[in-house]
């Protein structure tokens, strides 16, 4: 049975978050957390925290063997975009788009 954890309104662009999500899909949970601990990107901390939450959700729901859990899916979807304006020379303005993401991590127990 699969367990899901979601983190919404993360202040990282979905493109940057997807780079880190691709590192852990299909790996065992312990191996995925080890990879995330040594990944030098800010998004790695967010993915690791959500992954730990998914494991806790799986543990709470039923008796699962944590050694057999693996990351079935890690998806970074687009969240709302904050729109800001920065003043430029000669009375012009440039739009600044501050993108946010919704992160979903699904773990499942791998059958023998």
TAMOJO-V953614 format. One record per backbone hydrogen bond with DSSP energy under -0.5 kcal/mol. NH is the residue of the N-H (numbers start at 1). CO is the residue of the C=O. Records with the same first field share a line. If there is no record, write none. Layout:
NH=CO  CO
This chain:
3=107
5=105
7=103
10=101
12=10
17=13
18=14
19=15
20=16
21=17
22=18
23=20
24=20  21
25=21
26=71
27=24
29=69
32=28
33=29
34=30
35=31
36=32
37=33
38=34
39=36
40=38
41=39
44=41
45=41  42
46=42
47=43
48=44
49=45
50=46
51=47
52=48
53=49
54=50
55=51
56=52
57=53
58=54
59=55
60=56
61=57
62=58
64=62
66=64
68=65
69=66
70=108
71=27
72=70  106
73=106
75=104
77=75  102
79=100
82=98
84=82  96
86=94
88=92
91=88
92=89
94=86
96=84
98=82  96
99=97
100=80
101=10
102=77
103=7
104=75
105=5
106=73
107=3
108=70
109=1
110=68  108
